[in-house]
Amino acid sequence: MLLLPLLILAACSPQQQEAPERHVERKPFAGPAPRGADRLRDAMLTVHNAARDAVGQAPLAWDASLARDASAYARNLARRGAFEHSRQPVGPQAQGENLWTGTRSAYRYEEMAQHWVDERRNYLNRPIPDISRTGKFIEAGHYSQIVWSTTTRVGCALASNRRDDYLVCRYAPAGNVYGRVALP
């Protein structure tokens, strides 16, 4: 019997301490998922903006500069086989960041982003870091970054190594600001 690899999810903001990684089972490889930069952009905007629309937030615009930053970091993670948030400056230049990893080519882009949106079930609109019904920031932090009211732009990229895909989305202005709430 084959053992299923683990799917690792993590959420972060430049103002928030890193949370422990969360592990859930990955699905078995079912053949290559459709890929491409335009398809990634379209899928990320569709999933992100549907989540924002559901809570009355304006849609995010795609930002090529954020996507380039996300691409550089996704390639770095894939090359090292690591899964950790980037070290970013705090302040106006900071970017929010969501990370996802899973079995190479086993997930569609929409599924990757939907894992973050599904954290809505744990989300409480309270000041960061007290946003999760479970008491664990990581179980609602991706979702709060996606719906953060002052965030207006997103850029995402995917890189792969022999085993895994690494999705990185960057957000500006950054959300998950300590002591603030995502939604007005």
C-alpha positions as a Markdown table, in Angstrom:
| # | Residue | x | y | z |
|---|---|---|---|---|
| 1 | Met | 0.0 | 0.0 | 0.0 |
| 2 | Leu | 1.4 | 3.4 | -0.9 |
| 3 | Leu | 1.6 | 6.0 | 1.8 |
| 4 | Leu | 0.3 | 9.4 | 0.8 |
| 5 | Pro | 2.8 | 12.3 | 1.1 |
| 6 | Leu | 1.9 | 15.2 | 3.3 |
| 7 | Leu | 0.6 | 18.6 | 2.2 |
| 8 | Ile | 2.1 | 21.5 | 4.1 |
| 9 | Leu | 0.4 | 24.8 | 4.4 |
| 10 | Ala | 1.6 | 27.9 | 6.2 |
| 11 | Ala | 0.6 | 31.6 | 6.6 |
| 12 | Cys | 2.7 | 34.5 | 7.5 |
| 13 | Ser | 2.9 | 38.3 | 7.5 |
| 14 | Pro | 5.9 | 40.5 | 8.0 |
| 15 | Gln | 4.5 | 41.6 | 11.3 |
| 16 | Gln | 3.6 | 38.2 | 12.6 |
| 17 | Gln | 5.8 | 35.5 | 14.1 |
| 18 | Glu | 6.1 | 32.4 | 12.0 |
| 19 | Ala | 3.6 | 29.7 | 13.0 |
| 20 | Pro | 4.3 | 26.0 | 13.1 |
| 21 | Glu | 3.7 | 24.1 | 9.9 |
| 22 | Arg | 0.4 | 22.4 | 9.4 |
| 23 | His | 0.3 | 18.9 | 7.8 |
| 24 | Val | -2.6 | 17.2 | 6.0 |
| 25 | Glu | -2.6 | 14.3 | 3.6 |
| 26 | Arg | -2.0 | 14.9 | 0.0 |
| 27 | Lys | -4.1 | 13.2 | -2.7 |
| 28 | Pro | -2.4 | 10.6 | -4.9 |
| 29 | Phe | -1.0 | 11.7 | -8.2 |
| 30 | Ala | -3.8 | 11.6 | -10.8 |
| 31 | Gly | -1.9 | 12.9 | -13.8 |
| 32 | Pro | -0.5 | 16.4 | -14.8 |
| 33 | Ala | -2.7 | 19.4 | -14.0 |
| 34 | Pro | -2.9 | 22.1 | -16.7 |
| 35 | Arg | -0.2 | 24.7 | -16.2 |
| 36 | Gly | 1.0 | 28.0 | -17.5 |
| 37 | Ala | 1.5 | 31.6 | -16.3 |
| 38 | Asp | -1.7 | 33.0 | -17.7 |
| 39 | Arg | -3.7 | 30.1 | -16.3 |
| 40 | Leu | -2.0 | 30.6 | -12.9 |
| 41 | Arg | -2.9 | 34.3 | -12.9 |
| 42 | Asp | -6.5 | 33.7 | -14.0 |
| 43 | Ala | -7.0 | 30.9 | -11.4 |
| 44 | Met | -5.5 | 32.9 | -8.5 |
| 45 | Leu | -7.5 | 36.0 | -9.3 |
| 46 | Thr | -10.7 | 34.0 | -9.7 |
| 47 | Val | -10.3 | 32.1 | -6.3 |
| 48 | His | -9.0 | 35.2 | -4.4 |
| 49 | Asn | -11.7 | 37.5 | -5.7 |
| 50 | Ala | -14.5 | 35.1 | -5.2 |
| 51 | Ala | -13.5 | 34.9 | -1.5 |
| 52 | Arg | -13.2 | 38.7 | -1.3 |
| 53 | Asp | -16.6 | 39.2 | -3.0 |
| 54 | Ala | -18.2 | 36.8 | -0.5 |
| 55 | Val | -17.3 | 39.2 | 2.3 |
| 56 | Gly | -17.9 | 42.4 | 0.4 |
| 57 | Gln | -14.3 | 43.3 | -0.4 |
| 58 | Ala | -13.1 | 44.9 | -3.7 |
| 59 | Pro | -11.3 | 42.5 | -6.1 |
| 60 | Leu | -7.5 | 42.3 | -6.1 |
| 61 | Ala | -5.6 | 43.3 | -9.2 |
| 62 | Trp | -2.7 | 41.3 | -10.6 |
| 63 | Asp | 0.7 | 42.9 | -9.9 |
| 64 | Ala | 3.6 | 41.7 | -12.2 |
| 65 | Ser | 6.2 | 43.0 | -9.7 |
| 66 | Leu | 4.7 | 40.9 | -6.9 |
| 67 | Ala | 4.5 | 37.9 | -9.2 |
| 68 | Arg | 8.2 | 38.3 | -10.0 |
| 69 | Asp | 9.1 | 38.5 | -6.3 |
| 70 | Ala | 6.9 | 35.4 | -5.7 |
| 71 | Ser | 8.6 | 33.6 | -8.6 |
| 72 | Ala | 12.1 | 34.2 | -7.3 |
| 73 | Tyr | 11.1 | 32.9 | -3.9 |
| 74 | Ala | 9.2 | 29.9 | -5.2 |
| 75 | Arg | 12.3 | 28.9 | -7.3 |
| 76 | Asn | 14.4 | 29.3 | -4.1 |
| 77 | Leu | 12.2 | 27.0 | -2.1 |
| 78 | Ala | 12.0 | 24.4 | -4.9 |
| 79 | Arg | 15.8 | 24.4 | -5.4 |
| 80 | Arg | 16.4 | 24.0 | -1.6 |
| 81 | Gly | 13.5 | 21.6 | -1.1 |
| 82 | Ala | 12.6 | 23.9 | 1.9 |
| 83 | Phe | 9.2 | 25.3 | 3.1 |
| 84 | Glu | 9.6 | 28.4 | 5.1 |
| 85 | His | 8.5 | 32.0 | 4.9 |
| 86 | Ser | 10.8 | 34.6 | 3.4 |
| 87 | Arg | 12.5 | 37.2 | 5.6 |
| 88 | Gln | 11.0 | 40.5 | 4.7 |
| 89 | Pro | 11.3 | 44.1 | 6.0 |
| 90 | Val | 8.5 | 45.4 | 8.2 |
| 91 | Gly | 6.9 | 48.6 | 7.0 |
| 92 | Pro | 5.5 | 50.1 | 3.8 |
| 93 | Gln | 7.7 | 47.9 | 1.6 |
| 94 | Ala | 6.6 | 44.7 | 3.2 |
| 95 | Gln | 4.6 | 42.2 | 1.2 |
| 96 | Gly | 2.1 | 39.7 | 2.6 |
| 97 | Glu | 2.9 | 36.1 | 1.7 |
| 98 | Asn | 1.0 | 32.8 | 1.5 |
| 99 | Leu | 2.8 | 29.6 | 0.8 |
| 100 | Trp | 1.5 | 26.2 | -0.4 |
| 101 | Thr | 3.3 | 23.0 | -1.3 |
| 102 | Gly | 2.1 | 19.7 | -2.6 |
| 103 | Thr | 2.9 | 16.7 | -4.8 |
| 104 | Arg | 4.2 | 17.9 | -8.2 |
| 105 | Ser | 1.5 | 18.3 | -10.8 |
| 106 | Ala | -1.2 | 16.6 | -8.7 |
| 107 | Tyr | -3.2 | 19.8 | -7.9 |
| 108 | Arg | -4.9 | 22.3 | -10.1 |
| 109 | Tyr | -4.1 | 26.0 | -9.3 |
| 110 | Glu | -7.7 | 26.5 | -8.1 |
| 111 | Glu | -7.3 | 23.6 | -5.6 |
| 112 | Met | -4.1 | 25.1 | -4.2 |
| 113 | Ala | -5.7 | 28.5 | -3.5 |
| 114 | Gln | -8.9 | 26.9 | -2.3 |
| 115 | His | -7.0 | 25.2 | 0.5 |
| 116 | Trp | -6.3 | 28.8 | 1.8 |
| 117 | Val | -9.9 | 29.9 | 1.3 |
| 118 | Asp | -11.2 | 26.9 | 3.1 |
| 119 | Glu | -9.7 | 28.3 | 6.3 |
| 120 | Arg | -12.7 | 30.6 | 6.4 |
| 121 | Arg | -14.4 | 27.9 | 8.6 |
| 122 | Asn | -11.9 | 28.7 | 11.3 |
| 123 | Tyr | -11.8 | 32.5 | 10.8 |
| 124 | Leu | -12.9 | 35.0 | 13.4 |
| 125 | Asn | -12.7 | 38.7 | 12.5 |
| 126 | Arg | -10.6 | 39.7 | 15.5 |
| 127 | Pro | -7.3 | 41.5 | 15.9 |
| 128 | Ile | -4.3 | 39.6 | 14.6 |
| 129 | Pro | -3.2 | 37.1 | 15.9 |
| 130 | Asp | -6.5 | 36.0 | 17.6 |
| 131 | Ile | -8.3 | 35.1 | 14.4 |
| 132 | Ser | -8.9 | 31.4 | 14.6 |
| 133 | Arg | -11.7 | 29.4 | 16.3 |
| 134 | Thr | -9.0 | 26.8 | 17.0 |
| 135 | Gly | -6.6 | 29.2 | 18.7 |
| 136 | Lys | -4.0 | 28.6 | 16.0 |
| 137 | Phe | -3.2 | 31.5 | 13.7 |
| 138 | Ile | -2.0 | 29.2 | 11.0 |
| 139 | Glu | -5.5 | 27.7 | 10.6 |
| 140 | Ala | -6.9 | 31.0 | 9.4 |
| 141 | Gly | -4.0 | 33.2 | 8.5 |
| 142 | His | -4.0 | 32.5 | 4.7 |
| 143 | Tyr | -7.6 | 33.3 | 4.5 |
| 144 | Ser | -7.3 | 36.6 | 6.5 |
| 145 | Gln | -4.5 | 37.7 | 4.1 |
| 146 | Ile | -6.7 | 37.0 | 1.1 |
| 147 | Val | -9.6 | 39.0 | 2.4 |
| 148 | Trp | -7.6 | 41.7 | 4.2 |
| 149 | Ser | -9.5 | 45.0 | 3.5 |
| 150 | Thr | -6.6 | 47.2 | 2.6 |
| 151 | Thr | -4.8 | 44.7 | 0.3 |
| 152 | Thr | -5.3 | 45.7 | -3.3 |
| 153 | Arg | -2.8 | 43.7 | -5.3 |
| 154 | Val | -1.6 | 40.1 | -5.6 |
| 155 | Gly | 1.1 | 38.3 | -7.6 |
| 156 | Cys | 1.7 | 34.5 | -7.5 |
| 157 | Ala | 4.1 | 32.0 | -9.0 |
| 158 | Leu | 4.8 | 28.3 | -9.0 |
| 159 | Ala | 8.1 | 26.5 | -9.0 |
| 160 | Ser | 8.7 | 22.7 | -8.8 |
| 161 | Asn | 11.4 | 20.3 | -8.0 |
| 162 | Arg | 11.4 | 16.6 | -8.8 |
| 163 | Arg | 8.8 | 15.9 | -6.1 |
| 164 | Asp | 6.9 | 19.0 | -5.1 |
| 165 | Asp | 5.2 | 22.1 | -6.3 |
| 166 | Tyr | 5.7 | 25.4 | -4.4 |
| 167 | Leu | 3.1 | 28.1 | -4.8 |
| 168 | Val | 4.0 | 31.6 | -3.5 |
| 169 | Cys | 1.5 | 34.5 | -3.5 |
| 170 | Arg | 2.6 | 38.0 | -2.5 |
| 171 | Tyr | 0.2 | 40.7 | -1.4 |
| 172 | Ala | 0.4 | 44.5 | -1.2 |
| 173 | Pro | -0.2 | 46.3 | 1.0 |
| 174 | Ala | 0.5 | 43.4 | 3.4 |
| 175 | Gly | -2.3 | 42.1 | 5.5 |
| 176 | Asn | -2.2 | 40.2 | 8.9 |
| 177 | Val | -1.0 | 43.3 | 10.7 |
| 178 | Tyr | -0.6 | 42.7 | 14.4 |
| 179 | Gly | -3.5 | 44.1 | 16.4 |
| 180 | Arg | -5.7 | 44.9 | 13.4 |
| 181 | Val | -8.7 | 43.1 | 11.9 |
| 182 | Ala | -9.0 | 42.0 | 8.3 |
| 183 | Leu | -12.5 | 43.2 | 7.7 |
| 184 | Pro | -14.0 | 46.5 | 8.7 |
